[in-house]
């Protein structure tokens, strides 16, 4: 089963083969993304080990959303030992997000 994930916005877009799902995870993406994926795998009678390929929309987009999504797909691809691709079709050992601009990091308070 092929998994496609786009976390470049507050809505996570997940595709499992030809079926597409969206979840407005907003600021809870880090806490709820894996549960969302697992729920949709179960709905399709699949498990994590059913995954054979992962494609990730690597950006541009939300700094935090892309970091969370990249962490998830990198971990899954590594742990399941399956190929990982960006949305351009290029295979990667790990995916680095493409933010489209330098990160806007605020100065520490103290």
N, C-alpha and C positions, 0 to 999 in steps of 0.2 A: 504494500500500500504506500502510495506517495503522499507526503505531507508538505503543504505549502503554508507558510506563516508570514503575515505582515502585521507588524506592531508599530508601524511608523506614525500612527495616530492614536487617539484615545480608544478607538475601536480596534479590536484584534480581529483580523480576517484569517480564517483557517479553511484550508481546502484539504479534504481527504479524497484522493483520486478526483472524481468529477463533482463531488458534493461540496458546497460552500456554506460556511457558517460565519456569523459575526457576533461579537459580544462587546458591549460598551463597558470595558473594564476600568477606564479612567485611571484614577490614582490608586486603584487596587490591582493593577496589572501584575505586579510582582507576586502578590499573594494568590491571585486567582487564575493566572494563565495556565499553569500545569493542570489544574483541576478542570478547566474548560476543555483542554485538549483531551484529557483522559475521558471526560464525559462523552465527547463526540466519538472517540474511538469505541467506547462501549456501545453507543447507539448503533454503530456500524458493525457490531460483532467482532471487533478487533481489540488487540492489546498493543502495548508498546513494541513487543517483538514482531508484530505484524508489519511494522514500518520498514520499508526497503530503500527509501530515498527521501531526503529533506531538501526543500527549496525555501530560501528566506529572502524576503524583500529587504535588502540591506540599506536602503535609503535613497534619497534624503527623507528626513522626517524628524519626529520628536526625538530629542537626545535621549531622554530616559526610556521611552518606548523601544527605541532601537537597541539600546544597551541591554534591556531586559530580554528582548526577543533573541538577540545574538547569543546571550548567555545560555538561554534555553536550548536553542538549536545546536550550538556548539557542544553542549553537554550531552544531548540526546545522540547526536551523530557519533560522538566519541564512545559513549557507553554502549550503544547498540551496534557499533562498528559498521555504519552505513554511510554512503556517500552524501556529501553536503554541497549544495549549489547555491549561488546567488541568483537573483531574478534575471540576470543576463545569460544564465546557463553555464557559467564558469564554475568548475569544481574547486573547492577549497578544503584545506585541512581544518582551518578555523575561519570563521567569517568575522570581519571587522566592519562595524557600521560605517556608512558613508553619510555623515550628517549634512553635507551640502554646504557647510560653512564652519568656521571655527566654533568650538563649544563656548557658550556664554556662561562662564563660571564666575560666580560672585566671590568677592573677597571674604575671608573668614571674619567672623564677628570679633574674635579675640583669640 
